[in-house]
Amino acid sequence: TSNTYWRWRVLNAAGAEVSLSLGNSFLLQVPNRTLWYGLYKVVLNLSMFAVTPPVSAEFVFYLKITKTPLTLSFNNESTPASAAYNETVRLELSPRDWDVEDGNLTGMAFRWICLQEAELPSLPDNVATRISIPDIPAALANGIGIFMEQNEMATCVSNCAERVRGSIPLVYLADCTENCGTKFSGLSFVWEMRKVTDINYENLDDVTESGKSFIKEINISFPKRNTIITKTPFCSGFTSRTLIRKPNTMTLGIVYLIRVSISSYGQEGPVTVKKTFLMNMPASGGNCTINPTAGYAMITKYQISCWGWQEFNATSNSLKYEYRIRPKGTKQTILLFYGPTAVSPPVLLPVGSATHGFRSDAYINVIDSVGDKIAFIFDVIVYPPPIPASVLLEKLTAIFDGSNDDLDRHLQSGNQQAAATTVVCLASVMNAKNEDAEGANASAEKTEDYYSRNDGGQPLRSNIISIVANFSVDTPEDLEQVNYALKNAIPVDRVNQVTVESQESAAEKLSEISHSFGRIGDKIPADSRAFLGPDIVLTGSNIWVASESTVNSSAASVNGSSHNDTEAQSKVKRVTETVLAAIDSVTDTLLNSSSTYSISDDSLSAQGLKLNGSGTENVTFQSSFGEVVLPSTAGCESVKVLFSRPSPYLWQNENSVSSPVLMIGKQGCRTRRAIDTTDSFEFSLPATTGSRIVVNATPTDRWLRFYHSVNVTSGLLQVTVLPLNQKQNLKVSVQLGRLPTLTDSMLNVSQGSFYLPAAVNESYFIAVGRADCNRDASGDVTAASCPDPVLSYEFGLSLFVCSMWDSSLGVWITPSEDVCRPEPSSVASKPRFVSNLFGSFGVGLNVLPNLIDFGTLFENWQGKLADSAAVVATVVTLWIIFIPIAVWLRHVDKKDLEKFKHLPLVDDCQRQFRYLMDVYTDKYKGCSTTGTPLLSIVGRNHLEACRILSDGVRENLRSGDIDHFTMTTAKHLGDIMQLSVTLEGTRPVFPWTLRKIVITDQLYNATYVFVNSEPIVGFDPPVILKLATKELLAFQPRFVKLNLQRKFQDDHLWMSVFKRDTDTNFSRLQRFGVCFCLLFMTMIANAMFYGVGEESQAASDTISIGPIKLSINTLFTSIMGGLVVIPVSAAVTIFFLKSERKPEPENDEPVD
C-alpha cells in the first residue's frame, strides 16, 4: 500500500553494512561489480507508520558472490589444423574475465607448453620442444603440441548436503577424471580449510583423520562429464587424496571454505578447486515435555509435547519429532512416534524396569532436514497396573475385542504408530505379570490359572501377534516399531504361551520384515541400521525358541485342542524354515552394507565376513556355542556361519545331536565346487556329557589302582576322572589291549577330561590311582608316601560322533571319516572334528554304560542280612508302630472333618446371601462359656440382629476351639462395619473370652476381621467389636505368643500330628506318613555318607559338649544327610498342602 515503506540493507561477513543505493521497492537490484566475492546478508525491513500501533517486519536471506570462471578459447580463424615443417604457426587466444571489463587482463598469467606426442613429462627440463612465453597471450612457434586443460576434480564423498552436519565426518576426495595417463600419475595434494570470516587457514593436523583408510571403494559421479569412476583412495590426511575432517571439530552455524591444490610437476599445475559450505546448527528456540511423569501401564495415558522449535537457516520448517523410551538397565530404545507432529496422542507406555523401580528413560529428539538432532531425556515411571490377575484378564480381553477403545480407536483411525505403541504396552504388562505373581497382586493359584485357562495367556498373545501381523513395514520407522512389537510379544521366557498357529503368523511377518529391510535398507539411518538388522535376527531367535518349546511339549495345541505331534511338527517345520530364510536375508543385507556382522543371544550366534579379493587367509568364528576355523575361501565373496542351541531341524523325530548346531555357507562363489567343498576345516561344539559313576574304596592290586576297560570302534571317546576329595591328586594311565603299568602305558594324564580315538580291534584299559601312592617292588606300601590309599573319584565315559544333516533324507547321519573325522586334540567338553564339506553339523552322544555286577550284589544274601540284623529289626519295629497309629489317626481325621465343617446357625433359614463365620475362643483355661452368645451384625446396607452363635449339633465355644458357622441373610449386608455380642442363658453364665471373629462374604469374596480383647460377661451390655485395621492385626495383644503357639501346633510337622486346630488340606495321617518317610530317608542318607573319609586323621577328631562326644565324620554325615532329606520332605509337604480339597455337596437353593 502507499503507507508501506521498504528498506534494503546488505551486510558483509564482518557485519558491516555495505553502502549501496538500493531504492525503496520490493525489487532488489544490485549493480554489476559492486559487491566483492564473499557471503552477504541481505535484510528487507517493511514498516507501516500510518497505523496505530506501528507495524514492522524483517526478512533475511543470504547472497553469495563467487568468482565467475575464466574463459579461454582459441581464435579458430587463426588456428590451423595442421602445419608443415619449418612453418610458423600463430596461435591466438581469446581470454575473458567476466568480473571485469572486456579486455582487462589484470592479474592473469599465461604459460605456454608444447610437447611432442612421444615426449613424457617425467623429465620436463629436457623436453626438446618445450617453449615457455611468460605472462602475455602470444604466439607459439617451431613445433606442434597439445595443451592440456584442467584435469583435476574434487568431489564430496560423505556429508555433502548444502548444510553440513558437524556430528559426522566430512570427507572429500580429489582425483584425476580426464586424460589421466602416465603424464599425470604423480599427483600431490594440499588441502586447506578456513571460516570465510577468517583470513588464515586452519591447522588441519589435529582435526583430520591422518593415516587412516576411509572406505575400500568410492564411486565418484561427475554428471557434467557423464562419468562414474571407482577409486581406492589413499590414506587420508591434509596432504593426500582424501580429506576426512573429524566430527565435532567445526563451529556450528558458520560458513567454511575448503580448497585443494593439485599439481604434478613444474609444468603442470597447480590446479585449485574450492567450495564453500555452511555448518549446520541443530534446531533451537523450543522446549519439550512429557506429562505425566509417573503412572500405571494400561491405566495412565502419557502425552509428549514439543513447541517453539525453528530450523536453522531454513525458510520452511521441516522438523521431525522422534519419541522413544528405554527401560533402565536395557540398551535398546523403543520407538513410540516419528513424524512432523510435535504433540503425540495420549498413549499407554510399556512397563518400566522392575529392577530400577519401574523407571524408564524417555527420549525426545527434534530432527532437522539434514539429520542433526537435539535430544531431551526425561525420567518416567510406569508401574504395572495394581489390579488382580483376574481383572487384568478381563481388561486385556476387553481391549482386544474392542469393547475398550484404548487400541481399537487407533486401529480404526489408521494410526499405526499409536496402535503399535499400545500393543507394546499390553505385551509388557503381560510379561511383567508373568514374571512376578506378587507384583501382579495375585496368589499362586490365580497365577497358575492365568497360565493355563483357555482365555488366559495363549489367546491374549495370539491376539497381539495377529494385530502386529497386519501392520505395514514400508518405512524405516514402521519397520523398527513393528519388529520390536513382534519380539516383545514372544518373550523368550514365555514361549510356552505362543501357539504354533501364532508362530506361523509371526514367522510370516518376520519374512515380510526381512524383505522390507533389504528393500529400504539404504533409507535407514546408519545408526538405526546398526541395531535394527541384528534385532530382526533376535526376533527370529525368539520365534525359533517358541517352536522348540512346541516340539518339546507332549502334545501340540492346535486351535485349542490336542492333536498328534505329526501335525505340530509339520507346522514347526514351516516356521523354522521361514525363520531361517528371514535370518539369511537380513544377514545378506548386513554384509552388503558392512564388511562383517556378529549377532548373539542365549539361543544363537550369527556371524559373517566379506572376504578380500584373494581369500587366502584363515577365518575363525568363535561364540559360546562353539568355534570353527575355515581355510582360505578363494573364489567366494563372503562366508556366513550360524551357531544355534535349538536344532534347525526341530521337526525331525529322532534328534541324535547333543550339542549346538553349526551351519556354514559361502556366498557369491564363482564355481559349484567352491560352494560345496573346501580344504579341511576344524570345528568344535560343546556337547552334553553322559552320567558318571562314583568310586570310593581302597584298591587291592599291587599298584593301588582301579581299572576300567572300554571298546571304541568309532567316534571320539571322552574320559572324565574327577576326584571327590580335593586333597587327592589323581593320575590316569591308558594302554591299548592290556593293563597299563608304571612303565608300560600309551598315555599318562592328570585328573580331568581327555579324549581317545577309535580303536577297532582292541580295548582301552584305563587305570586310576593316586599320583603319590605306589607300592614298592616287593608289593608293600610305603607309609611315608601313602598314608591313606583310599580312592574317591567320579568316572564317566562319553562317546562323541560327528553328525551331519542329510537334506535329501531329512535326517541326521554319521558321515564317513573321509567327510568328517574326530580330532583327538580336543579340549575338555568341546570335542573337535575336521571336515571338508560345508553344511549343518552337530555332535552326537553315545553314553557307554557302566555295568552293575548283580551276581556280586546278591551273593551271600542271607549272610548280608545277618550282618545287618540291627537295621532289619529297626525297620520292622517302625512298621509295627506305624500301622496302629495310622488307623487311629484316620479315625481322628474323620472327626476333624466334622469339626472344621461350616454348619448353619441354629436359627438360619437358608436365605439368599451367604456368609462364613470363624469364631476363635481363647486358649486359656476357663475361656469357654455355658451361655448362649447373641450376635448382631451392622452392615452398610442392612442390620442383622440377634443371631445365635451355635449350630445346635456340636459342642461350641470351648477353650482354644475355632468354631465354623454359615449364616444367610435376606438382604446383602454391604460392607460390615461392626459387631455387637451379648451373652445370655440359664444362670449361672460363665464369662466367655472371645479372641476374634472372621466373617467372609461369599458373594464378593471379601473378608472382615473383628478382634476382641475383653471378656464377655453374661447379661452385661453388648460388647462392641470394631473392624480391625492392619496395624491392629499386626500388633494385637500377645501377638508373639499366639503366633509361636500356632506355628508350633499347626505348622510343626511332628506336633501337628497330635494337635491340629486349623483346617488345611494336610491331614494328620498324611503328616504322619511324611514324618515316617522323613525318618527312613534320613536313615538312607546317613548310610550313603557313612564312613566317607573316616580313614583320615581329621575325621577321627572329636568335639566334646559335656558328656556328649561327636566326631567330625559324624557331623559331616548328619549335615550331608540333612541336605539330601530336607528338599525332598519339603517338596512332599508342599504337594499335600497345595492339593485341592474335595468339594463338599451344598444346597444353595434359598428357603422361604
SULWO-V821558 format. One record per helix or strand of 3 or more residues. SS is the DSSP state (@ for helix, = for strand). FROM is the first residue (numbers start at 1). TO is the last residue. Records with the same first field share a line. If there is no record, write none. Layout:
BEGIN
SS->FROM-TO, FROM-TO
END
This chain:
BEGIN
=->4-11, 38-48, 55-65, 152-158, 170-176, 188-195, 218-222, 227-231, 242-245, 255-263, 269-279, 287-291, 294-296, 302-307, 320-327, 334-339, 359-367, 373-383, 556-558, 561-563, 596-600, 604-610, 619-623, 626-630, 638-644, 661-667, 677-687, 692-698, 705-710, 716-723, 730-736, 747-750, 752-757, 764-770, 790-806, 811-813, 820-827, 830-837, 840-847, 913-921, 932-939, 943-948, 962-969, 976-984, 994-1001, 1006-1011, 1023-1027, 1102-1105, 1108-1111
@->121-126, 182-184, 354-356, 389-401, 405-413, 416-435, 444-452, 457-469, 476-489, 492-497, 500-519, 521-523, 526-552, 565-593, 672-676, 854-857, 861-867, 869-900, 1030-1034, 1039-1051, 1055-1057, 1068-1089, 1098-1100, 1112-1138
END
